[in-house]
Amino acid sequence: MHLICISFNFYPQRTVTPAGARRSSITSDFLAEENRREKELERILDRRIADLKTNTDYIVQKYT
């Protein structure tokens, strides 16, 4: 016969973070998300500018 011992921690230790640390974390998360969005928008705009340049070159060659 095998006995299985399971222990539960009924009193988990709580970690308390100061309000300043939490605010700093929220701020850094927000800035990281804004930077990600900025890079994505820049990538989209660069791709659109390249498409416009390609189309413009095609039209200029077609009518000259």
Phi, psi and omega in degrees: 000132181252136177256134177252127180252121178242127179246141179243141176264098183283345180236072181294145179284132179265137175261125181256125177256138178297153181301324180296321179293319179295316179298318179296320179295317178297317180297315181293324175297318179297314180295322178297318178294319178297319178296321178296316179295321179300314180295320179295316179296318178298319178297317179296315180295318178299319179294319179293318178298318178297319177297316179297319179296316179298315180294320179297314178300318179297315181294318179298316179293325182292322186256010175246000000 
